[in-house]
Amino acid sequence: MKLSKAQYDEIAQFLGHVQPTRQSLRKLKERFPSQSQSTLLSIFSQEYQKQIKRTHAKHHTAEAIETYYQRYLSGVMKNAAAPVLLELANEVDFAPALMARIVLERFLQEQEGTIPSKTLINSMLRDPSQIPDGVLANQVYQCTVNDCCYGPLVDCIKHAIGHEHEVLLREMLLEKNLSFLAEEQLRAKGYDKTPDFILEVPVAVEGHIIHWIESKASFGDECSHQAYLHDQFWSYWNRFGPGLVIYWYGFIEELDCHRERGILLKDCFPTDIVTLRHSMAQH
């Protein structure tokens, strides 16, 4: 689903005035009923992450960490079963899974006397039963399952959705009898930065030659698209020539401005693919 910049700005503005909760997501769907739910969810997630990045530093000062930790301790002392960490995160407008990480890190530091490794923290966040304190394990679990944009559960879902769309794209290419090299084959050949699929024989889409296709199971907003252009798409273009990016959950239509230079944006698999065989048959 393609949105104009104005339509996107209206959604982003609406999200600026609501808390990042599942209730807000329902309100968003009610406010913009004509937009697809997956598009709205993707925008919701991206806008929330931007907000968290903007405020990330203030939650990680030594004073803030100490305050959160002491509030956690006094909260569970009063009532260990109450969702102390989750409520604290919501109160200070921070992602519950990130609040859990801060408090867990501080707790382990006190227990071990040293700063715990990231590997250990990540392992405990993925499986809170490893946390040597039952109350904190329960609090961390509550934060993880109630965070719709951060944490190991969300990472797992995002990874699965991304993989699902790559499989879908692979099936569509096979259906069209297009021969291709997938990312894992290209990695085996020694390429580092590679698109999801390289077409062994280029095709034309809407009059533009395509050598590669990249699948993105997200909405293409300005921020993420510029980062992808810089980190991925122009590198692919330099190495493999012009290509196609599919943003399965839509994009801001004004961003599709590099067609002449060789980067095409679509929100679905193109229906009007012209192969070399086709054009030769017509002539």
GUBA-442647 format. One line per 5 residues: number of its first residue (from 1); for each residue x, y, z of N, C-alpha, C. Coordinates in pm, whole numbers, plus 50000, padded with zeros to 5 digits. Example, Ala and Ser with C-alpha at 12.3 -4.5 7.8 and 13.67 -1.06 7.14 Angstrom:
2
1	51319:49431:50780:51230:49550:50780:51320:49670:50780; 51285:49775:50708:51367:49894:50714:51290:50003:50787 $
END
This chain:
283
1	50084:49881:50000:50000:50000:50000:50088:50125:50000; 50075:50204:49894:50154:50327:49884:50078:50441:49952; 50151:50522:50027:50090:50639:50092:50161:50764:50042; 50085:50873:50031:50152:50999:50000:50222:51047:50128; 50315:51138:50113:50387:51193:50230:50287:51254:50327 $
6	50183:51322:50274:50081:51388:50358:50003:51284:50438; 49965:51173:50374:49891:51067:50444:49978:51006:50555; 50104:50983:50523:50196:50926:50621:50213:51021:50740; 50233:51150:50709:50252:51250:50816:50133:51256:50911; 50013:51238:50854:49891:51241:50936:49891:51123:51035 $
11	49933:51006:50988:49939:50887:51075:50047:50907:51182; 50165:50956:51139:50277:50977:51232:50239:51080:51340; 50167:51185:51298:50124:51290:51391:50028:51232:51495; 49935:51148:51449:49839:51083:51540:49915:50999:51643; 50017:50926:51597:50094:50839:51686:50177:50918:51788 $
16	50208:51043:51753:50284:51127:51846:50208:51163:51972; 50073:51144:51968:49990:51185:52082:49934:51067:52160; 49976:50944:52127:49923:50828:52200:50036:50745:52259; 50003:50669:52362:50100:50578:52425:50122:50457:52333; 50242:50403:52326:50266:50288:52238:50216:50156:52297 $
21	50085:50142:52305:50026:50020:52362:49936:49953:52258; 49891:49832:52291:49799:49760:52200:49667:49836:52185; 49626:49907:52292:49502:49988:52286:49519:50100:52183; 49637:50159:52180:49664:50267:52083:49660:50214:51941; 49704:50090:51924:49702:50028:51791:49557:50012:51744 $
26	49470:49976:51838:49326:49965:51804:49271:50101:51763; 49308:50204:51840:49262:50341:51809:49311:50383:51670; 49435:50346:51639:49495:50380:51510:49416:50317:51395; 49378:50190:51413:49300:50119:51311:49162:50183:51293; 49104:50229:51405:48972:50295:51398:48983:50430:51328 $
31	49093:50499:51354:49111:50635:51298:49142:50630:51149; 49212:50525:51104:49249:50513:50962:49199:50379:50905; 49066:50364:50896:49010:50233:50856:49044:50191:50713; 49079:50287:50627:49106:50250:50486:49247:50194:50466; 49334:50212:50567:49472:50161:50553:49479:50016:50599 $
36	49569:49939:50537:49580:49799:50577:49640:49790:50718; 49597:49688:50793:49641:49673:50933:49791:49651:50942; 49846:49573:50848:49990:49545:50855:50073:49671:50827; 50020:49759:50738:50088:49886:50710:50089:49972:50836; 49973:49982:50900:49962:50063:51022:50050:50008:51134 $
41	50055:49877:51147:50138:49815:51252:50286:49844:51227; 50327:49838:51101:50467:49865:51067:50503:50011:51097; 50415:50103:51061:50439:50246:51088:50441:50271:51239; 50346:50211:51310:50336:50221:51456:50469:50180:51521; 50522:50066:51477:50647:50013:51531:50765:50106:51501 $
46	50772:50155:51377:50884:50243:51338:50881:50377:51413; 50761:50434:51426:50750:50564:51495:50788:50550:51642; 50745:50439:51703:50777:50413:51843:50928:50399:51861; 50992:50327:51769:51137:50309:51779:51212:50441:51764; 51160:50529:51679:51223:50663:51665:51213:50740:51797 $
51	51096:50730:51859:51074:50800:51987:51169:50746:52094; 51183:50613:52100:51272:50550:52198:51418:50591:52174; 51459:50597:52047:51597:50639:52016:51623:50781:52062; 51522:50868:52044:51538:51009:52085:51557:51022:52235; 51492:50935:52314:51494:50950:52461:51586:50848:52528 $
56	51652:50765:52447:51732:50654:52499:51836:50699:52601; 51908:50807:52570:52019:50852:52655:51974:50889:52796; 51860:50958:52807:51818:51006:52940:51781:50891:53034; 51743:50776:52976:51707:50659:53059:51831:50580:53099; 51946:50614:53042:52068:50538:53070:52173:50617:53148 $
61	52133:50730:53204:52229:50801:53292:52240:50720:53421; 52351:50737:53492:52373:50663:53618:52259:50692:53717; 52214:50820:53718:52105:50859:53812:51975:50787:53777; 51942:50785:53646:51816:50722:53602:51818:50573:53635; 51929:50505:53607:51940:50361:53632:51920:50332:53781 $
66	51985:50412:53865:51975:50392:54011:51832:50415:54058; 51769:50522:54005:51630:50552:54042:51538:50436:54005; 51551:50386:53882:51465:50275:53836:51488:50151:53922; 51613:50125:53952:51645:50004:54031:51586:50013:54173; 51603:50128:54235:51549:50145:54371:51396:50140:54371 $
71	51335:50199:54268:51189:50195:54258:51139:50053:54235; 51216:49978:54159:51182:49836:54138:51188:49762:54272; 51298:49779:54346:51316:49709:54474:51205:49742:54573; 51173:49872:54585:51069:49910:54682:50931:49863:54634; 50910:49862:54502:50782:49816:54446:50757:49669:54474 $
76	50860:49586:54449:50840:49441:54470:50838:49406:54619; 50898:49493:54700:50894:49469:54844:50750:49486:54894; 50679:49585:54837:50539:49608:54875:50449:49497:54820; 50472:49462:54691:50388:49360:54629:50465:49294:54514; 50521:49177:54543:50608:49108:54445:50531:49061:54321 $
81	50399:49044:54337:50319:48992:54224:50274:49103:54129; 50280:49228:54174:50235:49340:54089:50333:49361:53974; 50283:49408:53855:50374:49431:53741:50453:49561:53759; 50543:49560:53856:50618:49680:53896:50699:49738:53779; 50779:49652:53715:50866:49700:53607:50787:49750:53487 $
86	50681:49677:53453:50597:49714:53338:50531:49850:53363; 50478:49869:53482:50413:49997:53516:50513:50111:53520; 50633:50082:53570:50738:50184:53575:50777:50227:53433; 50793:50130:53344:50828:50160:53204:50720:50247:53140; 50592:50211:53160:50482:50289:53102:50477:50430:53161 $
91	50506:50440:53290:50503:50571:53358:50609:50667:53302; 50729:50613:53276:50838:50701:53227:50851:50700:53075; 50752:50639:53007:50748:50639:52859:50869:50569:52798; 50900:50451:52849:51013:50376:52794:50968:50235:52760; 51037:50171:52666:50997:50036:52624:51014:49937:52739 $
96	50910:49859:52772:50920:49765:52884:51038:49668:52874; 51065:49616:52752:51176:49520:52737:51311:49588:52764; 51322:49717:52731:51447:49791:52756:51461:49827:52903; 51347:49854:52968:51349:49879:53113:51392:49751:53185; 51341:49637:53140:51380:49507:53200:51530:49486:53188 $
101	51586:49523:53072:51730:49507:53049:51811:49592:53147; 51769:49720:53166:51840:49811:53256:51843:49755:53399; 51726:49712:53447:51715:49665:53586:51788:49531:53604; 51777:49443:53506:51845:49314:53513:51997:49333:53518; 52045:49425:53433:52190:49452:53428:52239:49506:53563 $
106	52159:49596:53620:52194:49657:53749:52192:49552:53862; 52093:49463:53857:52079:49356:53956:52201:49262:53950; 52239:49221:53829:52351:49128:53812:52484:49192:53853; 52493:49323:53826:52614:49398:53864:52632:49392:54016; 52521:49407:54087:52525:49403:54234:52558:49262:54283 $
111	52501:49161:54217:52523:49021:54256:52667:48978:54231; 52716:49008:54109:52847:48957:54066:52963:49050:54103; 52931:49179:54123:53036:49276:54150:53107:49325:54025; 53064:49274:53907:53122:49320:53779:53009:49344:53679; 53042:49416:53572:52941:49441:53468:52918:49312:53389 $
116	52793:49264:53383:52765:49139:53313:52782:49152:53161; 52814:49042:53095:52832:49046:52949:52698:49059:52879; 52701:49115:52758:52579:49129:52678:52519:48993:52646; 52607:48895:52624:52562:48759:52591:52477:48703:52704; 52524:48723:52828:52452:48673:52945:52316:48743:52958 $
121	52317:48876:52944:52193:48954:52954:52092:48906:52848; 52138:48896:52723:52048:48854:52614:51991:48716:52638; 52075:48627:52689:52032:48491:52718:51923:48490:52826; 51940:48571:52928:51842:48578:53038:51712:48646:52994; 51724:48744:52904:51602:48811:52853:51522:48714:52767 $
126	51594:48630:52690:51526:48531:52606:51460:48422:52692; 51529:48385:52801:51478:48280:52889:51491:48325:53034; 51390:48398:53084:51399:48455:53220:51415:48351:53331; 51390:48222:53302:51407:48120:53407:51555:48107:53448; 51645:48163:53364:51789:48161:53399:51824:48268:53503 $
131	51735:48364:53526:51763:48474:53620:51761:48417:53762; 51869:48439:53838:51879:48374:53970:51788:48433:54078; 51688:48509:54040:51594:48567:54136:51454:48551:54074; 51370:48471:54140:51238:48438:54087:51148:48558:54062; 51151:48654:54154:51066:48773:54141:51108:48855:54018 $
136	51239:48878:54005:51288:48955:53890:51260:48880:53760; 51276:48747:53763:51248:48666:53642:51105:48688:53595; 51011:48690:53690:50870:48711:53657:50845:48852:53603; 50912:48951:53666:50898:49091:53623:50952:49110:53480; 51065:49048:53450:51127:49058:53317:51036:48992:53213 $
141	50979:48876:53250:50888:48805:53160:50766:48892:53127; 50709:48956:53229:50593:49044:53207:50626:49156:53108; 50746:49213:53122:50788:49321:53032:50804:49269:52888; 50866:49152:52874:50891:49096:52741:50762:49067:52666; 50665:49004:52733:50542:48967:52662:50448:49085:52640 $
146	50469:49193:52712:50382:49311:52696:50444:49422:52612; 50559:49396:52551:50623:49496:52467:50599:49459:52321; 50528:49547:52248:50496:49509:52109:50597:49562:52008; 50705:49627:52053:50805:49678:51957:50950:49640:51988; 50978:49596:52109:51115:49561:52147:51118:49427:52219 $
151	51239:49372:52232:51258:49250:52309:51271:49125:52224; 51314:49014:52288:51342:48891:52215:51222:48831:52142; 51104:48846:52200:50982:48792:52139:50953:48864:52007; 50961:48998:52011:50937:49080:51892:51045:49051:51786; 51170:49040:51829:51279:49010:51735:51253:48879:51661 $
156	51204:48781:51736:51175:48649:51681:51061:48659:51578; 50956:48734:51610:50842:48751:51519:50887:48823:51392; 50965:48931:51409:51013:49008:51293:51098:48921:51201; 51184:48841:51262:51271:48753:51183:51186:48653:51104; 51085:48597:51170:50997:48499:51105:50920:48562:50989 $
161	50869:48684:51010:50793:48753:50904:50884:48785:50786; 51005:48831:50815:51103:48860:50709:51133:48736:50627; 51155:48624:50697:51186:48498:50629:51067:48451:50545; 50948:48466:50600:50825:48425:50530:50809:48498:50396; 50841:48628:50397:50828:48706:50273:50937:48672:50171 $
166	51054:48635:50220:51160:48590:50129:51120:48458:50061; 51059:48369:50140:51012:48241:50085:50902:48265:49982; 50813:48358:50015:50704:48395:49924:50759:48448:49791; 50860:48535:49800:50922:48593:49681:50991:48484:49599; 51060:48393:49667:51127:48281:49599:51026:48198:49519 $
171	50910:48171:49583:50806:48092:49515:50752:48164:49392; 50736:48297:49403:50686:48376:49290:50784:48375:49173; 50915:48382:49206:51018:48380:49102:51019:48244:49031; 51004:48137:49110:51002:48002:49053:50879:47983:48964; 50767:48037:49010:50641:48028:48934:50654:48095:48797 $
176	50732:48205:48796:50751:48279:48670:50866:48221:48585; 50922:48109:48634:51037:48045:48564:51156:48138:48547; 51181:48221:48649:51296:48312:48644:51412:48247:48720; 51525:48232:48654:51638:48170:48725:51711:48277:48806; 51748:48237:48927:51807:48335:49020:51909:48268:49111 $
181	51989:48354:49174:52080:48311:49281:52029:48375:49409; 52010:48293:49513:51962:48345:49641:52080:48393:49725; 52048:48467:49831:52150:48530:49917:52253:48428:49969; 52203:48309:50013:52296:48211:50070:52393:48158:49964; 52348:48146:49836:52437:48102:49727:52544:48208:49699 $
186	52500:48336:49705:52593:48446:49680:52698:48457:49791; 52653:48434:49916:52747:48437:50029:52852:48327:50011; 52806:48211:49965:52897:48097:49943:53001:48131:49836; 52964:48221:49743:53058:48262:49638:53155:48370:49686; 53135:48415:49812:53228:48512:49869:53181:48656:49868 $
191	53057:48681:49824:53003:48818:49830:52965:48850:49974; 52990:48974:50017:52950:49010:50154:52811:49074:50156; 52799:49192:50091:52668:49259:50087:52593:49212:49964; 52484:49141:49987:52409:49090:49872:52260:49112:49889; 52187:49136:49778:52041:49140:49786:51986:48999:49809 $
196	51856:48988:49832:51796:48856:49857:51807:48766:49735; 51784:48825:49616:51789:48746:49493:51854:48824:49379; 51942:48756:49307:51999:48813:49184:51944:48733:49068; 51892:48801:48968:51836:48733:48851:51949:48696:48756; 51955:48572:48718:52064:48529:48628:52046:48589:48489 $
201	51918:48611:48451:51887:48683:48327:51803:48803:48365; 51846:48926:48339:51770:49045:48380:51630:49046:48317; 51537:49116:48385:51400:49134:48333:51369:49282:48329; 51257:49316:48264:51212:49456:48264:51083:49465:48345; 51075:49567:48431:50954:49595:48508:50919:49742:48483 $
206	50801:49764:48430:50753:49900:48399:50858:49977:48317; 50920:49906:48225:51018:49971:48136:51157:49987:48195; 51178:49933:48315:51309:49944:48380:51374:49807:48392; 51503:49801:48360:51577:49674:48369:51605:49643:48516; 51585:49516:48552:51604:49472:48691:51704:49356:48694 $
211	51810:49372:48774:51909:49265:48790:51895:49192:48924; 51836:49259:49023:51825:49200:49156:51694:49244:49223; 51653:49166:49324:51530:49199:49401:51560:49184:49549; 51519:49285:49624:51535:49284:49770:51396:49286:49834; 51374:49199:49932:51245:49189:50001:51255:49258:50137 $
216	51161:49349:50165:51156:49416:50295:51017:49401:50355; 51007:49324:50463:50877:49302:50528:50849:49416:50626; 50843:49538:50571:50819:49656:50654:50765:49767:50566; 50728:49879:50628:50683:49997:50554:50806:50083:50524; 50816:50134:50403:50930:50218:50366:50905:50364:50399 $
221	50948:50406:50519:50939:50548:50553:51071:50615:50519; 51075:50746:50532:51192:50822:50489:51319:50779:50561; 51305:50764:50692:51420:50733:50777:51480:50596:50741; 51395:50492:50737:51447:50358:50709:51495:50346:50564; 51423:50411:50471:51462:50400:50330:51598:50466:50305 $
226	51620:50583:50364:51751:50650:50347:51864:50564:50403; 51837:50500:50517:51939:50413:50579:51966:50292:50489; 51861:50233:50434:51878:50118:50343:51952:50158:50215; 51918:50276:50160:51988:50324:50040:52138:50332:50067; 52170:50393:50180:52310:50417:50217:52383:50285:50248 $
231	52317:50198:50326:52386:50076:50373:52377:49958:50276; 52270:49955:50195:52248:49836:50113:52226:49866:49964; 52118:49940:49933:52072:49948:49793:52175:50005:49695; 52243:50115:49735:52343:50171:49642:52461:50076:49625; 52494:50001:49731:52603:49901:49720:52562:49793:49619 $
236	52438:49747:49626:52390:49646:49531:52394:49703:49389; 52350:49827:49377:52345:49896:49248:52486:49906:49187; 52583:49942:49272:52723:49953:49228:52777:49820:49177; 52741:49714:49248:52799:49584:49218:52721:49505:49113; 52587:49514:49119:52505:49427:49034:52419:49501:48932 $
241	52419:49636:48936:52336:49711:48842:52201:49747:48901; 52105:49791:48818:51975:49835:48870:51893:49720:48929; 51807:49754:49025:51728:49650:49092:51594:49699:49143; 51523:49607:49206:51387:49631:49257:51383:49603:49407; 51320:49693:49482:51297:49672:49626:51147:49657:49646 $
246	51106:49548:49712:50964:49530:49744:50944:49558:49892; 50873:49668:49923:50830:49696:50060:50690:49636:50072; 50680:49517:50130:50553:49443:50133:50443:49518:50207; 50479:49605:50302:50377:49677:50379:50362:49822:50333; 50410:49848:50211:50391:49981:50152:50509:50074:50173 $
251	50498:50193:50115:50604:50293:50129:50547:50431:50094; 50623:50535:50127:50583:50672:50091:50616:50689:49943; 50512:50719:49863:50531:50714:49717:50637:50812:49666; 50655:50923:49737:50756:51021:49694:50899:50966:49702; 50917:50855:49776:51052:50797:49789:51093:50719:49664 $
256	50996:50688:49579:51026:50613:49457:51076:50709:49349; 51190:50774:49378:51239:50882:49293:51373:50849:49226; 51417:50722:49242:51548:50683:49185:51533:50585:49069; 51413:50581:49010:51388:50485:48901:51486:50504:48785; 51507:50631:48748:51595:50656:48632:51739:50614:48661 $
261	51777:50625:48788:51914:50585:48826:51925:50435:48845; 51810:50369:48868:51815:50223:48873:51774:50157:49003; 51691:50226:49087:51634:50159:49204:51483:50183:49202; 51411:50073:49182:51266:50077:49165:51199:50030:49295; 51092:50095:49336:51019:50052:49456:50881:50000:49417 $
266	50841:49888:49480:50707:49833:49460:50655:49786:49596; 50520:49772:49607:50465:49721:49733:50410:49579:49716; 50439:49517:49599:50399:49378:49574:50486:49323:49462; 50473:49195:49437:50548:49135:49328:50493:49188:49196; 50578:49236:49104:50526:49296:48980:50454:49194:48891 $
271	50344:49238:48833:50265:49147:48748:50310:49156:48601; 50375:49267:48568:50407:49292:48427:50556:49272:48396; 50609:49157:48440:50751:49129:48416:50771:49091:48269; 50867:49158:48205:50899:49124:48066:51036:49057:48066; 51039:48933:48018:51166:48861:48014:51228:48878:47875 $
276	51356:48843:47867:51427:48852:47740:51360:48764:47634; 51316:48643:47678:51249:48550:47586:51123:48612:47527; 51046:48680:47617:50922:48748:47576:50948:48846:47462; 51044:48937:47491:51069:49046:47396:51126:48992:47265; 51204:48884:47271:51258:48825:47149:51146:48760:47067 $
281	51051:48698:47139:50937:48632:47072:50851:48737:46999; 50835:48854:47065:50753:48960:47004:50817:49014:46876; 50951:49013:46872:51018:49065:46754:51035:48957:46646 $
END
